């Protein structure tokens, strides 16, 4: 696994995944480790797969599917996610 660090921010989140704006391109189907700070939870690492990556503003908009999320972070993500219709 490559250890390159790319900064970014999550712009949409659900209990299963997220959409992020990152500073560099990401290869679709890449396995990623996210160093994440979620309100109500300790800073932690979660794992995700990049589903897609589209160029945007010198970086990329990446759709992510979470593959491993600690229970405490999962609960915090559920609190941030919009209610299901």
Secondary structure, DSSP 8 states (H G I E B T S, - for coil): -------EEEEEE-SSEEEEEESS---TT-EEEEEE--TTS--EEEEEEEEEEEEETTEEEEEEEEEE--HHHHHHHHHHS----
